[in-house]
Amino acid sequence: MHPAVASLIAQLRAESDARNVAGMRRFGITSAAEQLGVSMPRLRAMARTHRRDHTLAAALFECPIHEARILATLIADPAKVTRTQMEQWVKRCDNWAQTDALAFMLDRTPYAEAKARAWSARRAEFVKRTGFALMAGMAVHRKELTDEVFLGFLPLIRREALDERNFVKKAVNWALRQIGKRNPRLRHAAVVEAGRIARIDSSAARWIARDAVRELTGRE
């Protein structure tokens, strides 16, 4: 075991808060792993002195504690993540807080586009969510990417807009909105795509389209 793991787990346990756990659960953050209720500001502070210690991040992600896995994503080095590790980690995520924290680290890897495409087609709810969270994260963080990368995501967004599962449809919507916010060309493309999605006979698709158009244009 990495020598810092025991110390960090002890810190997490020392800051556990049952009220925060209850609050997390009200927002749909539940896990088969132990939940301690440590806040994100505290997790970010704990991660600060261990940035890019990828061995430590890998060890933390193996711990059956929700906050340890979030902490791992804040410490991990995107340059050292492998495709195999990406698959192992995404399959362990069992709530949206874990998927989104993971996506906001993995979106900086060389494999982000390929995994976003692959995971968007998976059946597993939180793997699929991670695929669309990756698209959203790339739209926010990857300023060097061309418009063509994001235009290529739009058909995938339309394809999965029929998924009625709450955590999936919200991620599909998130990806569409963030792509549209990158620049005027992509805003126009996202609004046009939303128009196509709105014509799908699906309540999830209609919600995704309506919410995206509202945010990107100000129209209801």
C-alpha positions as CSV (number, residue, x, y, z in Angstrom):
1,M,0.0,0.0,0.0
2,H,1.2,3.5,-0.8
3,P,2.5,5.0,2.5
4,A,0.1,8.0,2.3
5,V,-3.1,6.0,1.9
6,A,-3.5,5.2,5.6
7,S,-3.0,8.8,6.6
8,L,-5.5,10.1,4.1
9,I,-8.1,7.6,5.0
10,A,-7.6,8.5,8.7
11,Q,-8.1,12.2,7.7
12,L,-11.3,11.3,5.8
13,R,-12.7,9.4,8.8
14,A,-11.8,12.2,11.1
15,E,-13.9,14.6,9.0
16,S,-16.9,12.4,8.5
17,D,-20.2,14.1,8.9
18,A,-23.5,12.1,8.9
19,R,-25.5,15.2,8.1
20,N,-23.5,15.7,4.9
21,V,-24.1,12.0,4.0
22,A,-27.8,12.6,4.4
23,G,-27.6,15.7,2.2
24,M,-25.7,13.8,-0.5
25,R,-28.3,11.2,-0.6
26,R,-31.0,13.8,-1.1
27,F,-29.2,14.8,-4.2
28,G,-29.0,11.2,-5.5
29,I,-25.4,10.5,-4.4
30,T,-25.6,7.0,-3.0
31,S,-23.0,4.4,-3.1
32,A,-22.4,0.7,-2.3
33,A,-19.1,2.0,-0.9
34,E,-18.9,3.6,2.5
35,Q,-19.9,7.3,2.5
36,L,-18.3,9.7,5.0
37,G,-19.8,13.0,4.0
38,V,-16.5,14.9,3.5
39,S,-17.1,18.1,1.5
40,M,-15.5,18.8,-1.9
41,P,-13.6,21.8,-0.6
42,R,-11.9,19.6,2.0
43,L,-11.2,16.9,-0.6
44,R,-9.6,19.5,-2.8
45,A,-7.5,20.8,0.1
46,M,-6.3,17.3,0.9
47,A,-5.4,16.6,-2.7
48,R,-3.3,19.7,-3.1
49,T,-0.1,18.3,-1.5
50,H,-0.4,15.1,-3.5
51,R,-1.1,16.3,-7.0
52,R,0.0,14.0,-9.8
53,D,1.0,11.2,-7.5
54,H,-0.6,8.6,-9.7
55,T,0.4,5.6,-7.7
56,L,-1.3,7.1,-4.7
57,A,-4.4,7.9,-6.8
58,A,-4.6,4.3,-8.0
59,A,-4.3,3.0,-4.4
60,L,-7.1,5.3,-3.2
61,F,-9.4,4.3,-6.0
62,E,-9.2,0.7,-4.7
63,C,-10.5,1.8,-1.3
64,P,-14.2,1.0,-0.8
65,I,-14.9,4.5,0.4
66,H,-16.8,7.0,-1.8
67,E,-14.7,10.0,-0.8
68,A,-11.4,8.1,-1.4
69,R,-12.5,7.5,-5.0
70,I,-13.3,11.2,-5.5
71,L,-10.0,12.1,-3.9
72,A,-8.2,9.8,-6.3
73,T,-9.6,11.7,-9.3
74,L,-8.3,14.9,-7.8
75,I,-4.8,13.5,-7.3
76,A,-4.4,11.3,-10.5
77,D,-2.1,12.3,-13.3
78,P,-4.0,12.3,-16.6
79,A,-0.7,11.8,-18.5
80,K,-0.2,8.5,-16.7
81,V,-3.7,7.0,-17.0
82,T,-3.9,4.0,-19.3
83,R,-6.9,2.7,-21.3
84,T,-7.1,-0.3,-19.0
85,Q,-7.2,1.9,-15.9
86,M,-9.9,4.0,-17.4
87,E,-12.1,0.9,-17.9
88,Q,-11.4,-0.4,-14.4
89,W,-12.2,2.9,-12.8
90,V,-15.3,3.7,-14.7
91,K,-16.8,0.4,-13.8
92,R,-16.4,1.1,-10.1
93,C,-18.4,4.3,-10.3
94,D,-21.9,3.9,-8.9
95,N,-23.1,7.5,-8.6
96,W,-23.0,10.7,-10.5
97,A,-20.5,12.5,-8.2
98,Q,-18.0,9.8,-8.9
99,T,-18.6,9.7,-12.6
100,D,-18.4,13.5,-13.0
101,A,-15.2,13.8,-10.9
102,L,-13.6,11.0,-12.9
103,A,-14.7,12.5,-16.2
104,F,-13.2,15.9,-15.2
105,M,-9.8,14.2,-14.8
106,L,-10.0,11.8,-17.8
107,D,-11.1,14.5,-20.2
108,R,-7.4,15.6,-20.2
109,T,-6.1,12.2,-21.4
110,P,-5.2,11.3,-24.9
111,Y,-8.0,8.7,-25.0
112,A,-10.8,11.0,-23.9
113,E,-12.5,11.3,-27.3
114,A,-12.3,7.5,-28.0
115,K,-13.7,6.7,-24.5
116,A,-16.5,9.3,-24.8
117,R,-17.6,7.6,-28.0
118,A,-17.3,4.1,-26.6
119,W,-18.9,4.7,-23.3
120,S,-21.8,6.7,-24.7
121,A,-23.0,3.4,-26.3
122,R,-22.7,1.3,-23.2
123,R,-25.8,0.0,-21.4
124,A,-24.5,0.5,-17.8
125,E,-26.0,3.7,-16.5
126,F,-23.0,5.2,-14.9
127,V,-20.6,4.2,-17.6
128,K,-22.9,5.9,-20.2
129,R,-23.1,9.0,-18.0
130,T,-19.3,9.1,-17.8
131,G,-19.2,9.1,-21.6
132,F,-21.3,12.2,-21.9
133,A,-19.7,13.9,-18.8
134,L,-16.4,13.4,-20.8
135,M,-17.9,15.3,-23.7
136,A,-19.0,18.1,-21.4
137,G,-15.6,18.2,-19.7
138,M,-13.7,18.2,-23.0
139,A,-15.9,21.1,-24.2
140,V,-14.9,23.1,-21.0
141,H,-11.2,22.2,-20.6
142,R,-9.8,21.2,-24.0
143,K,-9.4,24.6,-25.7
144,E,-7.0,23.2,-28.3
145,L,-9.6,20.8,-29.8
146,T,-11.2,21.6,-33.2
147,D,-14.9,22.1,-33.7
148,E,-15.0,18.9,-35.7
149,V,-14.4,16.8,-32.5
150,F,-17.5,18.3,-31.0
151,L,-19.6,18.2,-34.1
152,G,-18.8,14.5,-34.2
153,F,-20.4,14.1,-30.7
154,L,-23.8,15.6,-31.8
155,P,-25.1,12.4,-33.6
156,L,-24.2,10.4,-30.4
157,I,-26.1,12.9,-28.3
158,R,-29.1,12.5,-30.6
159,R,-28.8,8.7,-30.6
160,E,-28.9,8.5,-26.8
161,A,-31.5,11.2,-26.2
162,L,-34.2,8.5,-25.8
163,D,-32.6,7.1,-22.6
164,E,-35.1,8.0,-19.9
165,R,-32.8,7.3,-17.0
166,N,-32.4,10.5,-15.0
167,F,-28.6,10.5,-14.6
168,V,-28.1,9.6,-18.3
169,K,-30.5,12.2,-19.8
170,K,-29.0,14.9,-17.6
171,A,-25.5,14.1,-18.8
172,V,-26.7,14.0,-22.5
173,N,-28.2,17.4,-22.0
174,W,-25.1,18.6,-20.2
175,A,-22.9,17.6,-23.1
176,L,-25.2,19.3,-25.6
177,R,-25.2,22.5,-23.7
178,Q,-21.4,22.6,-23.1
179,I,-20.7,22.0,-26.7
180,G,-23.0,24.8,-27.6
181,K,-21.2,27.2,-25.3
182,R,-17.8,26.8,-26.9
183,N,-18.3,29.3,-29.7
184,P,-21.0,30.7,-32.1
185,R,-20.5,27.9,-34.7
186,L,-21.0,25.2,-32.2
187,R,-23.9,27.0,-30.5
188,H,-25.7,27.1,-33.9
189,A,-24.9,23.4,-34.5
190,A,-26.1,22.5,-31.0
191,V,-29.4,24.4,-31.4
192,V,-30.0,22.7,-34.8
193,E,-29.3,19.4,-33.2
194,A,-31.7,20.2,-30.3
195,G,-34.4,20.8,-33.0
196,R,-33.8,17.3,-34.4
197,I,-33.9,15.8,-30.9
198,A,-37.1,17.6,-30.1
199,R,-38.9,15.7,-32.9
200,I,-38.1,12.3,-31.3
201,D,-41.1,10.7,-29.7
202,S,-39.6,10.5,-26.2
203,S,-40.2,12.6,-23.1
204,A,-36.4,12.5,-22.3
205,A,-35.5,13.8,-25.8
206,R,-38.0,16.6,-25.5
207,W,-36.7,17.6,-22.1
208,I,-33.1,17.5,-23.3
209,A,-33.9,19.6,-26.4
210,R,-36.1,22.2,-24.6
211,D,-33.6,22.7,-21.8
212,A,-30.6,23.1,-24.1
213,V,-32.4,25.6,-26.4
214,R,-33.5,27.6,-23.3
215,E,-29.9,27.9,-22.1
216,L,-28.3,28.4,-25.5
217,T,-30.8,30.9,-26.9
218,G,-32.9,32.2,-24.1
219,R,-36.0,30.9,-25.9
220,E,-38.6,28.6,-24.3
